[in-house]
């Protein structure tokens, strides 16, 4: 059996990927809204997003809206594929041990 993706498997990153996976393809969510949904500190969320971004699983876009900078996070196609694989592997693991 293959090992679960350690980038996704960390609890905070798994929760993040789960929320981002609910977005439509090409959609993104503002950092504060994601932070609110996950109930994480901004520093903790930023750290986990850097790890996911470094793996190519999320896209991070900073834009200027009026006078404020806003950061939007979306799930890349690579991230969608990795999350689908993760879920398949987890189901297989749970079924084999049940």
C-alpha positions as CSV (number, residue, x, y, z in Angstrom):
1,X,0.0,0.0,0.0
2,X,1.3,3.5,-0.8
3,X,2.1,6.0,1.9
4,X,-0.4,8.8,2.4
5,X,0.9,12.1,1.1
6,X,2.7,13.7,4.1
7,X,2.2,17.2,2.8
8,X,-1.6,16.7,2.9
9,X,-1.7,14.4,5.9
10,X,-0.8,17.0,8.5
11,X,-4.0,17.9,10.3
12,X,-4.0,21.7,9.4
13,X,-3.1,21.1,5.8
14,X,-5.7,18.3,5.5
15,X,-8.3,20.7,6.8
16,X,-7.1,23.4,4.4
17,X,-7.2,21.1,1.4
18,X,-10.7,19.9,2.4
19,X,-12.0,23.5,2.4
20,X,-10.2,24.5,-0.8
21,X,-11.5,21.4,-2.5
22,X,-15.1,22.6,-2.1
23,X,-14.3,25.6,-4.3
24,X,-15.0,25.3,-8.0
25,X,-12.1,24.8,-10.5
26,X,-10.4,28.2,-10.9
27,X,-12.1,29.7,-7.8
28,X,-10.3,31.1,-4.9
29,X,-11.0,32.3,-1.3
30,X,-9.7,35.4,0.5
31,X,-7.1,34.6,3.2
32,X,-9.2,36.1,6.1
33,X,-12.3,34.0,5.1
34,X,-10.2,30.8,4.9
35,X,-8.6,31.7,8.3
36,X,-12.1,32.2,9.7
37,X,-13.4,28.9,8.4
38,X,-10.4,27.0,9.7
39,X,-10.2,28.9,13.0
40,X,-6.4,29.2,12.7
41,X,-4.1,32.0,13.5
42,X,-2.8,34.0,10.5
43,X,0.8,32.9,11.2
44,X,-0.1,29.2,11.4
45,X,-2.3,29.3,8.3
46,X,0.4,31.2,6.3
47,X,3.0,28.6,7.4
48,X,0.9,25.7,6.1
49,X,-0.1,27.5,2.9
50,X,3.6,28.0,2.1
51,X,4.2,24.3,2.4
52,X,1.2,23.6,0.2
53,X,2.3,26.2,-2.3
54,X,5.8,24.9,-2.3
55,X,4.4,21.5,-3.3
56,X,2.3,23.1,-6.1
57,X,-1.0,22.2,-4.5
58,X,-2.3,25.7,-4.0
59,X,-2.0,29.0,-5.8
60,X,-1.6,32.2,-3.8
61,X,-2.4,35.5,-5.5
62,X,-1.9,38.9,-3.9
63,X,-4.0,41.7,-5.4
64,X,-4.6,45.4,-4.6
65,X,-8.3,46.2,-4.0
66,X,-8.6,49.9,-3.4
67,X,-5.9,50.7,-0.9
68,X,-5.7,47.3,0.6
69,X,-3.7,44.2,-0.4
70,X,-5.8,41.0,-0.4
71,X,-4.5,37.5,-0.7
72,X,-6.5,34.8,-2.5
73,X,-5.9,31.1,-2.2
74,X,-7.0,28.5,-4.7
75,X,-6.5,24.8,-5.3
76,X,-4.3,24.1,-8.3
77,X,-5.1,21.2,-10.6
78,X,-2.1,19.4,-9.2
79,X,-3.5,19.9,-5.7
80,X,-6.9,18.6,-6.8
81,X,-5.3,15.5,-8.3
82,X,-3.1,15.0,-5.1
83,X,-6.2,15.4,-2.9
84,X,-8.2,12.9,-4.9
85,X,-5.3,10.4,-4.7
86,X,-5.0,11.1,-0.9
87,X,-8.7,10.4,-0.4
88,X,-8.6,7.1,-2.5
89,X,-5.5,5.9,-0.5
90,X,-7.1,6.8,2.8
91,X,-10.4,5.0,1.9
92,X,-8.3,1.9,0.9
93,X,-6.4,2.0,4.1
94,X,-9.5,2.3,6.2
95,X,-11.2,-0.5,4.4
96,X,-8.2,-2.8,4.7
97,X,-8.1,-2.3,8.5
98,X,-11.8,-2.4,9.2
